[in-house]
Amino acid sequence: MDFATIFGSLAAICMIFGYLPQAIATIRTRDTDGIAIPTFLMMGLGSLFFVIQGILIANWPLAVTNIITLICSVIIFGIKIHNDIKKKS
C-alpha cells in the first residue's frame, strides 16, 4: 500500500467520523442553533464536487466517502432550514 492510499484512507475515516456525530446529534435533538448555514452549505458542496471527481476519475473510495458526508450535510442542512422556518412563524 502506498502513502497516497494510506493518507486517502485516513482522510476518509476522518471525514466520515467527523460528520456522523454531528448528523446523529442533530437528528436526535433537532437542535441546530449552533449550526451556521453557510458552513454546511459549503461543506456539502465540497462533498458533492468530490463525489463528481471520484466518479470521473474512478476513485470509488473518494466517491463513497463523500456520498456519506454529503448525505450527512443534506440531513443537517434540511433540519436547520426546517427549524429556522419554524422559528420565523
KAFEN-V337649 format. One record per run of one state. SS is the DSSP state (alpha for helix, beta for strand, coil for the rest). FROM is the first residue (numbers start at 1). TO is the last residue. Records with the same first field share a line. If there is no record, write none. Layout:
# KAFEN-V337649
SS: FROM-TO, FROM-TO
This chain:
# KAFEN-V337649
coil: 1-2, 30-36, 57-59, 89-89
alpha: 3-29, 37-56, 60-88
